[in-house]
Amino acid sequence: MTLGIGTADAAGRSPTDPHAVMTPLVEAATECFADTVMANPAAMGHARAGRWYEAAGIIGFLCRPEVDAMIVAHDHLFGRGSGNRYFKTAYTRHLGQELAARLQPMLERKAVASAEPPVEKASLNDPDKPAE
């Protein structure tokens, strides 16, 4: 009886190296969360305030395919239901730390660097604004 696991999945079930199976899946999910938070103004507001869990919560549904792949792989490696527990506990704690590490440098750079000229220079360089 095969319980619906194909030969490729059975080969990936080797408990001898679960790290090799899980690492790329965790990385893909985390990368999705980071990219999607950066693309969403509301999520970025939470990120700027250091509320990483809330930032990820706003856009989490967009990363559902990556999260589902991670959960399914964890279930295959460690037993049914373990993937969902892993996602809700260890991964969620890991996610906040990872988002902070990945996004904080970009938030700091944006606060320092700006493409906008100072207000005084903007009015001097604006050809549509009448001279005073």
Secondary structure by P-SEA (a helix, b strand, c coil): ccccccaaaaaaccccccccccaaaaaaaaaaaaaaaaacaaaaaaaaacaaaaaaaaccccaaaaaaaaaaaaaaacccaaaaaaaacaaaaaaaaaaaaccaaaaaaaacccccccaaaaaaaccccccc
